[in-house]
Amino acid sequence: MRKPPRNSTVIPEIGEGKRGEAGHIGYLLRQAQVAHRLRMERALANVGLTLPQFSVLTMLVAYPGASGADIARLSLLTPQTVSVIVANLERMGALKRKPHATHGRVLRIEVSAKGRELLSRCRNRVRAVENELLRDLDPGEETVVCRWLVRVAILGKEA
């Protein structure tokens, strides 16, 4: 713990007090999410993609033909944010928009070869961050954590 200035509150380090196992689960989830996002942003920094751009590219590859609204929901972003991200990725050459075969005003978003190559490089970095995160868990524990996180998300959706 840090030494506090005189007449000041002692703020615990991560892992201590309410920032440790004695903390509220919601706070600990948020603390972990912020720390994980920072590590992911650092891992992607010199590849040229932001974490939201990585998420959008990932979902476009996983769910080809999904609408912008679908991609927003899948990426946990607003439709407006996804619209800006898609425009930026298109400008970078990572995406192409093509007219839909039967719906005149609808544009299909496709990941280009450049986008797939960029995504591949990013996935290697993301995999390294995730492997470090899971380093001390055996596969059974990892499954339990994943199952619990999905349950938390489902409970949030039902609320």
N, C-alpha and C positions, 0 to 999 in steps of 0.2 A: 504494500500500500504506500502511496505517496505521503510525504510529510506535508501536512497542511500549513498554510500561512496562519499566523496568529488569528484567533477568533473566526476561524473558517471551518466549514464542513469538510470532512474527509470524504473524497470521492474515491470509491473502490476501483481497482483495476478490473478489467474483464476477467471473469472467473472468481471474483471475490464478492462477498455480501450479496446484495440483490442482483448483481451482475453475474452471479455464479449459480450454483445449484439451489440456493435459497430463493432465487428470483421467481417471479411469476412466469408461467409458461409462455404467455403471449409476448411478454417483454423479451424473453430468451429467444423466441422464434424471430422476432424483429431484429434483435442484436445479431443473430446468426445470419439472417438474410442480408443485412447491411454489410457484414464482414465478407460474406460470399460474393456479393455483387462487386465489392471493391476488388477482390482477388480476380474475378472474371474480367473486369474492366482493365486491370493491369495486364492480364494475360493476352487480351485482344488488342491492346493499345498500339503496338507497332505493326499489326497486320492491316490496319486501316479500316476496321469495322468497330462500331460501338456494340455494346451488349444488346440493345434493342434491335439493331440491324441484324445481328447474328440470329436473334430469336425469329425475326420475320423470315429471313432466308431459310432457316431450319424448318419452319412451318410450311413454307411454300414448297419445299422439296418433299416434306412428309405428306402433304395434303394438296397435290396438284389440282388446280381447278377451283380451289377454295376462293371465296369472295374476299374482298378487302375487309368486310365486317367479320367474316369467319376468322381471318388471320389476326385481326385485332383481338378477338376473344381468345384465340389459341395462344397469342403472344402476351396476353395480359396487358394490352395497351389500348388506348382510345383509337377509334377509327380515324380521327384527325391526325394523330401521331403516325399511324400506319401509312396514311396517305403521303405524309411528308417523307417518311422513310422509303417508301416505294419509289417516290420521285427521285430521291437522292441515290438509291441503288440503281435505278434506271440510268441516271446521269453518269454513274460510275461504270456502267456497262455490265452490271451484275444481273440485271433483269431486262426483260423485253415485254412490252405490252402488245398484244395482238387482238384484232377484232374477233369476237365470238362468232362461231360458224353460223348460228341461227338467230342470235339476238343482236340486232344492229348496233345499239349504243353500248353494249357490254364489252369491256376489254378484259381479255384473259391475261393474267400475269404469269410469265414463265421465267424460270431461272436460266440464265445463259451459261455457256461453258465457263466463262470467266467467273460467274457467280458460284458455280459448283466447285471450281478450283479454290476460290477464296474461302468458301465454306469448309472445304476439306482441311485447309491450313488452320482455320479457326478451331475445328473440331479436335485436332491434335492438341492444341493448347488447352481447350476446355476439358478434354479427357485427362490431361495431366493435373489440372486443378481438382477435378472430381476424384481422381485416384488418391491424391493427397488427403482429401476430405474423408475418404473411406478407408484410409490406410490401416486404422486400428480395429476395423470391424471385420468379422468373418461374414461369409455370404448369408448366413441365417440372420445375423443381426442387421445386415443391410436390407434384407427383405422386410424385416419387422419395421425398420425406420421408414422405408418407402411406403409400406402399407399404412402406417400411422399418418404420414404426411398426406396421403391421398384421402384418408378419412377426415382429417382436419379440413381439407379443401371441400369435401362433400358436405360436411356439417356447415361450413360457411355459405355454401350455395343454398342450402335448405333454410337458412335463417331468414 
